[in-house]
């Protein structure tokens, strides 16, 4: 009896987990995290290998490297590494902003749908046909639209 109950509970748990894991949102989130990690590595490489070497003469002292630049000698704060991380963040934030802005243009075009066949009553907020002259719920007079 306990074996059967345990098997049923395990089967139910596995079924629920499969339904959860295969939902579109979870799969999309997993893909987004993987692509985001890869994009982060590209931006880090761009920052460390292309941009920061151009800034290196301003940060480094006597042939040093920007990554090893420190300030406040007793504390040895790694300002070079910190500036690299800030530059990474700015580049990623700018890329995300531009991508979202680009995608919103398509979304705005999709949202321009034809006029709906229903509207809300301004008095009771019930859904009423556009051509109605009175609300079905509160019997308020409405201005018919589309006649």
Backbone as a chain_set.jsonl record, in Angstrom:
{"seq": "XXXXXXXXXXXXXXXXXXXXXXXXXXXXXXXXXXXXXXXXXXXXXXXXXXXXXXXXXXXXXXXXXXXXXXXXXXXXXXXXXXXXXXXXXXXXXXXXXXXXXXXXXXXXXXXXXXXXXXXXXXXXXXXXXXXXXXXXXXXXXXXXXXX", "coords": {"N": [[0.824, -1.188, 0.0], [1.901, 1.283, 0.85], [3.987, 1.462, -0.97], [2.638, 1.723, -3.387], [1.345, 4.167, -2.955], [3.551, 5.856, -2.674], [4.698, 5.56, -5.211], [2.659, 6.685, -6.787], [2.683, 9.309, -5.801], [5.26, 10.076, -6.565], [5.093, 9.829, -9.363], [3.123, 11.745, -9.86], [4.49, 14.028, -8.996], [6.64, 14.089, -10.834], [5.196, 14.427, -13.212], [4.041, 16.965, -12.768], [6.407, 18.459, -12.571], [7.46, 18.114, -15.165], [5.468, 19.414, -16.685], [5.805, 22.017, -15.704], [8.503, 22.546, -16.418], [8.425, 22.418, -19.175], [6.855, 24.486, -19.97], [6.253, 27.368, -21.971], [7.285, 29.831, -20.992], [9.31, 29.151, -19.153], [11.178, 27.773, -20.7], [11.802, 29.794, -22.539], [12.942, 31.634, -20.767], [15.209, 30.214, -19.933], [16.632, 30.068, -22.347], [17.05, 32.8, -22.744], [18.72, 33.407, -20.566], [21.015, 31.912, -21.189], [21.787, 33.051, -23.664], [22.133, 35.655, -22.775], [24.319, 35.338, -21.027], [26.315, 34.599, -22.863], [26.37, 36.912, -24.416], [27.232, 38.709, -22.488], [29.868, 37.799, -22.095], [30.932, 38.435, -24.596], [30.751, 41.236, -24.557], [32.402, 41.775, -22.358], [34.862, 40.875, -23.367], [35.116, 42.663, -25.515], [35.329, 45.056, -24.076], [37.644, 44.606, -22.441], [39.624, 43.86, -24.316], [39.573, 45.613, -26.491], [38.511, 48.302, -26.003], [39.509, 49.163, -23.413], [42.384, 48.881, -23.693], [42.835, 51.101, -25.299], [42.304, 53.12, -23.528], [44.195, 52.642, -21.673], [46.725, 54.102, -21.635], [45.954, 56.389, -20.216], [45.269, 55.464, -17.686], [47.243, 53.682, -16.732], [50.442, 53.465, -15.122], [53.707, 54.128, -15.94], [54.161, 51.977, -17.935], [52.464, 50.061, -16.899], [49.541, 47.946, -16.465], [46.078, 48.445, -17.191], [44.316, 46.867, -15.759], [45.593, 46.302, -13.382], [45.82, 48.668, -12.081], [45.736, 50.59, -9.173], [44.316, 52.503, -6.454], [44.707, 54.631, -3.575], [47.009, 53.623, -1.739], [47.313, 52.249, 0.901], [45.003, 50.703, 0.973], [44.721, 49.572, -1.515], [42.78, 49.726, -3.754], [41.279, 48.394, -6.547], [41.02, 50.161, -9.102], [41.174, 50.069, -11.889], [40.097, 47.578, -12.695], [37.54, 47.958, -11.69], [36.641, 50.152, -13.249], [36.588, 48.87, -15.718], [34.484, 47.049, -15.269], [32.366, 48.845, -14.922], [32.284, 49.991, -17.468], [31.596, 47.702, -18.946], [28.976, 47.303, -17.936], [27.702, 49.671, -18.836], [27.844, 49.358, -21.628], [26.353, 46.972, -21.986], [23.858, 47.801, -20.937], [23.225, 49.855, -22.751], [23.061, 48.375, -25.145], [20.887, 46.677, -24.531], [18.882, 48.625, -24.172], [18.718, 49.7, -26.782], [17.935, 47.391, -28.19], [15.439, 46.781, -27.009], [14.059, 49.11, -27.622], [14.031, 48.917, -30.415], [12.494, 46.569, -30.744], [10.063, 47.429, -29.659], [9.034, 49.071, -31.597], [8.022, 47.302, -33.496], [6.082, 46.105, -31.938], [4.296, 48.197, -31.444], [3.195, 48.53, -33.987], [1.777, 46.166, -34.238], [-0.169, 46.507, -32.301], [-2.024, 48.296, -33.311], [-4.947, 47.671, -33.929], [-8.109, 46.936, -35.589], [-11.054, 48.946, -34.883], [-12.71, 48.084, -31.876], [-15.585, 45.941, -31.269], [-16.916, 46.326, -28.987], [-17.271, 48.396, -26.032], [-16.53, 50.125, -22.929], [-18.916, 51.002, -20.471], [-19.074, 54.292, -19.324], [-20.034, 54.806, -16.801], [-20.639, 52.491, -15.197], [-18.73, 50.715, -15.983], [-19.231, 48.367, -17.384], [-19.078, 46.009, -20.061], [-20.18, 47.01, -23.203], [-21.932, 46.876, -26.316], [-20.652, 48.694, -29.154], [-22.485, 50.12, -30.73], [-24.604, 50.515, -29.024], [-27.169, 52.424, -27.373], [-27.911, 52.609, -24.802], [-26.777, 51.48, -21.604], [-26.618, 48.082, -20.688], [-26.488, 47.229, -18.048], [-26.636, 49.427, -16.149], [-28.42, 51.119, -17.311], [-27.778, 53.647, -18.281], [-27.707, 56.484, -20.469], [-26.021, 56.346, -23.522], [-23.741, 57.556, -25.982], [-24.142, 56.475, -29.174], [-21.695, 54.816, -31.136], [-20.393, 54.649, -34.362], [-22.636, 54.525, -35.984]], "CA": [[0.0, 0.0, 0.0], [2.774, 2.449, 0.908], [4.749, 1.511, -2.211], [1.744, 2.249, -4.407], [1.127, 5.582, -2.647], [4.809, 6.536, -2.976], [4.834, 5.578, -6.666], [1.687, 7.66, -7.29], [3.172, 10.642, -5.451], [6.424, 10.343, -7.403], [4.602, 10.033, -10.722], [2.462, 13.053, -9.881], [5.526, 15.051, -8.893], [7.354, 14.139, -12.106], [4.29, 15.005, -14.203], [3.971, 18.403, -12.502], [7.694, 19.056, -12.914], [7.56, 18.14, -16.621], [4.594, 20.487, -17.16], [6.447, 23.279, -15.347], [9.745, 22.736, -17.16], [8.182, 22.548, -20.606], [6.054, 25.671, -20.277], [6.97, 28.285, -22.848], [8.003, 30.87, -20.269], [10.511, 28.605, -18.529], [12.125, 27.497, -21.777], [12.253, 31.091, -23.037], [13.832, 32.208, -19.761], [16.48, 29.488, -20.0], [17.318, 30.522, -23.557], [17.477, 34.183, -22.512], [19.86, 33.403, -19.641], [22.176, 31.403, -21.917], [22.195, 34.075, -24.627], [22.627, 36.79, -21.991], [25.671, 35.018, -20.568], [27.217, 34.675, -24.017], [26.487, 38.326, -24.775], [28.07, 39.318, -21.456], [31.266, 37.463, -22.378], [31.342, 39.215, -25.767], [30.944, 42.622, -24.121], [33.601, 41.808, -21.516], [36.011, 40.785, -24.265], [35.193, 43.94, -26.226], [35.816, 46.065, -23.139], [39.007, 44.334, -21.994], [40.585, 43.668, -25.397], [39.551, 46.67, -27.501], [38.301, 49.652, -25.473], [40.402, 49.517, -22.308], [43.755, 49.161, -24.133], [42.904, 52.474, -25.797], [42.271, 53.99, -22.354], [45.32, 52.232, -20.834], [47.718, 55.158, -21.375], [45.448, 57.345, -19.236], [45.162, 54.835, -16.363], [48.434, 52.954, -16.298], [51.618, 54.256, -14.771], [55.015, 53.586, -16.332], [54.095, 50.681, -18.592], [51.588, 49.134, -16.186], [48.318, 47.522, -17.138], [44.894, 49.09, -16.609], [43.668, 45.946, -14.818], [46.311, 46.295, -12.109], [45.875, 50.031, -11.534], [45.087, 50.715, -7.872], [44.378, 53.813, -5.81], [44.792, 54.598, -2.111], [47.97, 52.549, -1.476], [47.129, 51.318, 2.025], [43.847, 49.835, 0.751], [44.888, 48.966, -2.84], [41.495, 49.607, -4.441], [41.529, 48.09, -7.959], [40.197, 51.087, -9.887], [41.17, 49.641, -13.288], [39.117, 46.504, -12.822], [36.231, 48.558, -11.435], [36.26, 50.921, -14.437], [36.238, 47.889, -16.744], [33.143, 46.535, -14.962], [31.412, 49.928, -15.209], [32.169, 50.084, -18.924], [30.791, 46.533, -19.334], [27.578, 47.582, -17.599], [27.177, 50.718, -19.725], [27.673, 48.789, -22.97], [25.225, 46.035, -21.944], [22.629, 48.579, -20.758], [22.949, 50.535, -24.019], [22.617, 47.366, -26.114], [19.526, 46.276, -24.162], [17.991, 49.744, -24.465], [18.505, 49.769, -28.23], [17.174, 46.21, -28.614], [14.05, 46.943, -26.563], [13.477, 50.202, -28.426], [13.805, 48.366, -31.749], [11.381, 45.627, -30.672], [8.826, 48.148, -29.364], [8.489, 49.595, -32.858], [7.202, 46.239, -34.069], [4.943, 45.887, -31.052], [3.348, 49.286, -31.675], [2.492, 48.264, -35.239], [0.839, 45.074, -34.002], [-1.241, 46.947, -31.422], [-3.017, 49.072, -34.029], [-5.974, 46.746, -34.405], [-9.331, 47.643, -35.961], [-11.891, 49.368, -33.764], [-13.4, 46.948, -31.264], [-17.04, 45.912, -31.383], [-17.475, 46.645, -27.672], [-16.619, 49.446, -25.254], [-16.953, 50.116, -21.535], [-19.827, 52.052, -20.029], [-18.299, 55.197, -18.474], [-20.641, 54.922, -15.473], [-20.521, 51.265, -14.395], [-17.603, 49.971, -16.548], [-19.686, 47.114, -17.978], [-18.829, 45.932, -21.492], [-21.401, 47.329, -23.946], [-21.672, 46.997, -27.752], [-20.337, 50.054, -29.579], [-23.671, 50.766, -31.29], [-25.672, 50.623, -28.014], [-27.493, 53.774, -26.908], [-28.088, 52.496, -23.345], [-26.019, 50.41, -20.951], [-27.463, 46.97, -20.264], [-26.436, 47.027, -16.602], [-27.094, 50.568, -15.345], [-29.376, 51.82, -18.191], [-27.359, 55.022, -18.567], [-27.712, 56.817, -21.892], [-24.694, 56.378, -24.128], [-23.702, 58.048, -27.35], [-23.775, 55.363, -30.051], [-20.528, 55.047, -31.991], [-20.361, 53.808, -35.542], [-23.897, 54.454, -36.733]], "C": [[0.872, 1.256, 0.0], [3.593, 2.578, -0.369], [3.899, 2.132, -3.31], [1.532, 3.758, -4.196], [2.381, 6.398, -2.982], [5.004, 6.653, -4.48], [3.884, 6.609, -7.28], [2.151, 9.084, -7.004], [4.361, 11.025, -6.324], [6.002, 10.617, -8.838], [3.923, 11.389, -10.85], [3.463, 14.188, -9.832], [6.265, 15.197, -10.211], [6.49, 14.753, -13.206], [4.209, 16.525, -14.024], [5.268, 19.099, -12.877], [7.861, 19.155, -14.423], [6.7, 19.261, -17.196], [5.207, 21.851, -16.881], [7.648, 23.558, -16.242], [9.505, 22.968, -18.639], [7.249, 23.699, -20.953], [6.9, 26.61, -21.12], [7.801, 29.299, -22.095], [9.306, 30.353, -19.677], [11.577, 28.345, -19.588], [12.669, 28.808, -22.338], [13.214, 31.751, -22.059], [15.194, 31.526, -19.793], [17.292, 29.924, -21.214], [17.849, 31.932, -23.362], [18.692, 34.249, -21.591], [21.126, 32.941, -20.363], [22.687, 32.452, -22.903], [22.746, 35.297, -23.901], [24.035, 36.556, -21.475], [26.683, 35.111, -21.697], [27.432, 36.127, -24.433], [27.366, 39.053, -23.764], [29.547, 39.029, -21.682], [31.786, 38.239, -23.586], [31.63, 40.654, -25.36], [32.187, 42.739, -23.25], [34.861, 41.741, -22.369], [36.202, 42.086, -25.033], [35.789, 45.016, -25.323], [37.287, 45.846, -22.815], [40.023, 44.321, -23.134], [40.633, 44.803, -26.408], [39.491, 48.059, -26.873], [39.336, 50.02, -24.414], [41.867, 49.658, -22.729], [43.909, 50.563, -24.729], [42.94, 53.479, -24.645], [43.481, 53.725, -21.454], [46.351, 53.339, -20.613], [47.252, 56.191, -20.341], [45.456, 56.775, -17.82], [46.475, 54.259, -15.851], [49.574, 53.914, -15.984], [52.862, 53.491, -15.184], [54.931, 52.157, -16.865], [53.238, 49.654, -17.881], [50.347, 48.808, -17.005], [47.117, 48.153, -16.447], [44.209, 48.195, -15.581], [44.304, 45.996, -13.429], [46.407, 47.672, -11.474], [45.093, 50.084, -10.228], [45.196, 52.151, -7.387], [44.372, 53.607, -4.302], [45.693, 53.447, -1.654], [47.728, 51.699, -0.223], [45.999, 50.312, 1.781], [43.928, 49.074, -0.565], [43.545, 48.687, -3.521], [41.768, 49.467, -5.937], [40.616, 48.935, -8.836], [40.129, 50.668, -11.354], [40.131, 48.565, -13.547], [37.702, 47.043, -12.637], [35.752, 49.365, -12.644], [35.9, 49.994, -15.6], [34.841, 47.331, -16.533], [32.08, 47.588, -15.24], [31.206, 50.054, -16.713], [31.383, 48.902, -19.484], [29.309, 46.813, -19.118], [26.976, 48.606, -18.553], [26.926, 50.161, -21.124], [26.484, 47.835, -23.0], [23.908, 46.786, -21.807], [22.249, 49.294, -22.049], [22.443, 49.543, -25.066], [21.2, 46.902, -25.807], [18.521, 47.378, -24.469], [17.688, 49.812, -25.958], [17.689, 48.58, -28.735], [15.707, 46.342, -28.226], [13.359, 48.027, -27.369], [13.146, 49.708, -29.839], [12.597, 47.435, -31.753], [10.055, 46.316, -30.385], [8.221, 48.758, -30.62], [7.597, 48.562, -33.527], [5.955, 46.015, -33.237], [3.887, 46.967, -31.262], [2.551, 49.055, -32.952], [1.461, 47.16, -35.062], [-0.361, 45.533, -33.195], [-2.308, 47.764, -32.142], [-4.003, 48.121, -34.701], [-7.203, 47.549, -34.829], [-10.156, 47.981, -34.721], [-12.66, 48.183, -33.194], [-14.911, 47.06, -31.42], [-17.709, 46.241, -30.058], [-16.678, 47.781, -27.039], [-17.11, 49.339, -23.821], [-17.907, 51.263, -21.278], [-19.038, 52.974, -19.102], [-18.831, 55.294, -17.045], [-20.41, 53.676, -14.623], [-19.405, 50.343, -14.885], [-17.97, 48.577, -17.05], [-19.377, 47.149, -19.47], [-20.148, 46.059, -22.238], [-21.051, 47.348, -25.431], [-21.479, 48.461, -28.153], [-21.583, 50.795, -30.05], [-24.786, 50.964, -30.265], [-25.89, 52.074, -27.603], [-27.764, 53.794, -25.408], [-27.25, 51.329, -22.831], [-26.989, 49.336, -20.482], [-27.534, 46.85, -18.743], [-27.045, 48.189, -15.826], [-28.108, 51.44, -16.083], [-29.034, 53.286, -18.405], [-27.398, 55.249, -20.067], [-26.28, 56.955, -22.381], [-24.807, 56.958, -25.524], [-23.276, 56.894, -28.245], [-22.596, 55.752, -30.941], [-20.646, 54.116, -33.184], [-21.673, 53.678, -36.27], [-23.905, 55.455, -37.828]], "O": [[0.615, 2.189, -0.761], [3.868, 3.694, -0.811], [4.379, 2.969, -4.076], [1.542, 4.528, -5.156], [2.279, 7.505, -3.511], [5.421, 7.698, -4.979], [4.27, 7.33, -8.199], [2.031, 9.964, -7.856], [4.461, 12.166, -6.774], [6.51, 11.548, -9.462], [4.125, 12.1, -11.835], [3.315, 15.191, -10.531], [6.495, 16.318, -10.665], [6.989, 15.511, -14.037], [4.294, 17.278, -14.994], [5.249, 20.196, -13.435], [8.351, 20.169, -14.921], [7.141, 19.982, -18.091], [5.139, 22.746, -17.723], [7.8, 24.663, -16.762], [10.297, 23.645, -19.295], [6.89, 23.869, -22.118], [8.124, 26.638, -20.992], [8.917, 29.606, -22.512], [10.312, 31.062, -19.702], [12.748, 28.666, -19.386], [13.87, 28.923, -22.586], [14.197, 32.363, -22.476], [16.223, 32.194, -19.69], [18.503, 30.126, -21.117], [18.972, 32.234, -23.766], [19.593, 35.057, -21.811], [22.195, 33.52, -20.166], [23.889, 32.71, -22.968], [23.714, 35.907, -24.355], [24.859, 37.471, -21.482], [27.781, 35.638, -21.514], [28.55, 36.522, -24.763], [28.158, 39.919, -24.138], [30.389, 39.905, -21.485], [32.944, 38.655, -23.605], [32.638, 41.228, -25.771], [32.948, 43.698, -23.384], [35.82, 42.471, -22.12], [37.329, 42.559, -25.185], [36.646, 45.79, -25.749], [38.091, 46.775, -22.898], [41.168, 44.729, -22.939], [41.628, 44.95, -27.117], [40.329, 48.909, -27.176], [39.97, 51.071, -24.505], [42.559, 50.503, -22.16], [44.992, 51.146, -24.671], [43.531, 54.553, -24.766], [43.757, 54.519, -20.555], [46.817, 53.503, -19.486], [48.08, 56.801, -19.664], [45.632, 57.519, -16.855], [46.772, 54.347, -14.659], [49.647, 55.022, -16.515], [53.038, 52.331, -14.811], [55.549, 51.243, -16.318], [53.283, 48.475, -18.233], [50.144, 49.337, -18.098], [47.145, 48.37, -15.235], [43.592, 48.691, -14.638], [43.634, 45.76, -12.424], [47.025, 47.818, -10.42], [43.933, 49.675, -10.173], [46.049, 52.914, -7.84], [44.062, 52.517, -3.82], [45.192, 52.406, -1.228], [47.931, 50.487, -0.294], [46.027, 49.202, 2.315], [43.276, 48.042, -0.721], [43.224, 47.537, -3.823], [42.419, 50.327, -6.53], [39.557, 48.474, -9.264], [39.107, 50.896, -12.002], [39.374, 48.643, -14.515], [36.778, 46.636, -13.341], [34.584, 49.273, -13.023], [35.001, 50.305, -16.382], [34.089, 47.156, -17.492], [31.004, 47.261, -15.742], [30.076, 50.208, -17.176], [30.584, 49.078, -20.404], [28.489, 46.586, -20.007], [25.855, 48.425, -19.028], [25.902, 50.463, -21.736], [25.686, 47.878, -23.936], [22.936, 46.452, -22.486], [21.072, 49.336, -22.406], [21.498, 49.843, -25.795], [20.391, 46.748, -26.722], [17.431, 47.102, -24.97], [16.532, 49.963, -26.352], [16.842, 48.742, -29.613], [14.826, 46.044, -29.032], [12.199, 47.876, -27.754], [12.098, 50.048, -30.388], [11.767, 47.5, -32.66], [9.012, 45.832, -30.825], [7.005, 48.941, -30.691], [6.541, 48.899, -34.064], [4.881, 45.761, -33.783], [2.694, 46.665, -31.257], [1.357, 49.353, -32.998], [0.39, 47.207, -35.666], [-1.461, 45.011, -33.375], [-3.411, 47.91, -31.615], [-3.892, 47.818, -35.888], [-7.329, 48.719, -34.468], [-9.982, 47.387, -33.657], [-13.199, 47.37, -33.945], [-15.443, 48.141, -31.672], [-18.926, 46.417, -30.001], [-15.56, 48.084, -27.456], [-18.008, 48.549, -23.528], [-17.731, 52.363, -21.803], [-18.39, 52.489, -18.175], [-18.142, 55.815, -16.167], [-20.027, 53.784, -13.458], [-19.154, 49.303, -14.276], [-17.108, 47.701, -17.131], [-19.411, 48.218, -20.08], [-21.106, 45.336, -21.966], [-19.961, 47.8, -25.784], [-22.076, 49.357, -27.556], [-21.718, 51.99, -29.79], [-25.825, 51.53, -30.605], [-24.944, 52.853, -27.496], [-27.841, 54.865, -24.805], [-27.044, 50.333, -23.525], [-28.054, 49.641, -19.945], [-28.552, 46.408, -18.21], [-27.875, 47.975, -14.944], [-28.603, 52.414, -15.516], [-29.924, 54.088, -18.686], [-27.154, 54.33, -20.849], [-25.443, 57.592, -21.742], [-25.852, 56.859, -26.166], [-22.168, 56.38, -28.1], [-22.517, 56.878, -31.433], [-20.962, 52.936, -33.033], [-21.815, 52.79, -37.111], [-24.883, 55.549, -38.571]]}, "num_chains": 1, "name": "protein.A"}
